[in-house]
Amino acid sequence: MLQLQVIRKDPKIVKEKLLKRNFHDVQIIDTILELDEQIKVALNEKEQIQGNINTLSKETGILMAKREVEKANEIKESVIVLKSKLTPLSEKLEKMEIRLKNMLVTIPNLPSEKVPQGKNAADNLIIREGGIKPILAPNALPHWDLIRKFDIVDFETGAKITGSGFPLYKGAGARLQRALIQYFLDYNATAGYTEYIPPFMVNEASAFATGQLPDKEGQMYFMPEDNFYMIPTSEVPITNIYRDTILRQDELPIKMTAYSPCFRREAGSFGKDVRGLNRVHQFEKVEIVQITEAEKSYEALDEMVSHVEQLLHSLKLPYRILLLCGGDMGFTSALTYDFEVYSAAQDKWLEVSSVSNFENYQSNRLKCRYRDENSKMKLVHTLNGSSLALPRIFASILENNQLENRILLPEVLQNYMGIQEIALHSH
């Protein structure tokens, strides 16, 4: 959530930055400032009335001590009149403050100066590419045919158990999932990330704190009886570990990693781009999160981008890194790099990770702060990235490493799998 003081300081700059990310309802900034002034006036009036009440109450006590009961009762009547004004004013003030907060949460984060202009994914900038695109045989298969051929993922039974978009991994497919998760966690732990196994459901306060609510309410699975949400990523629960927390400067940076299943309704998704594992409602992902000092968050972002890049390099998958333009950024992000792997059989790039700096947008909601060397209280900066999302990595490994009757496994996964390849009928 944007800090109100940022809007007060330079509303013109705020509007310009919002337009950069294709947020066109910039007149809301003027409405917020008008309401902010009304709240200031009401607060001042409330403080004056409360001050008068306090003064008169003291006078009443003095008069009663002097046994000047008649004068004391007259003042008591004045206090009653003042209190009758205070109650509706307090109620009015509360309503205005709620309205102000409700408006503030509809405003996305302001983009960093590094964010390029652009309206959609076509305007994202390719920063660099790595790896070598494989040359496949003319009869190479997309992963949805490979998983059927090798009998490692069963979409039909998954649909019978739950519904479309809930794949059932089996045999070597289940083992490959487990191997990828373990490898990613080990890789992150080696880089200093502390591993967590978080709850896979969160309450409304947690979903609000990291920015899923109200922005992505329609994309989350919700259990109304308990008011719980299934998590769209482990970023939500592990970042909320530090909700309502004041940290010491020497505790920063905090580096966390977690595996979790992720649940997304993906409302409105259809067509060829959602075939197979390209887009599903439940998938596995390993996440990295950092909580840093404000001045060091972009250094941390560069570190996280390099970390994910080396992970993809170790899998020997062709990849590219994109800097997202203003119109394609997530609601809470100030700057985002996307990672895509090349799917040879589909001849397309598939997103497998987003690494983002939220600056203090999340921490303002989280109320997560730290004391600097001068004991001044500051909001932390939060960052997160996928390290990595499994479905499209799984699909790319199958497609890019396929031979006639076997799929070669990346060397780094062979010890985790206990085999060098997935062959027909390997379970």
Order of alpha helices (4+ residues) and beta strands (2+ residues): alpha-alpha-alpha-alpha-beta-alpha-beta-alpha-beta-alpha-beta-beta-alpha-beta-beta-alpha-beta-beta-beta-alpha-beta-beta-beta-alpha-beta-beta-beta-alpha-beta-alpha-beta
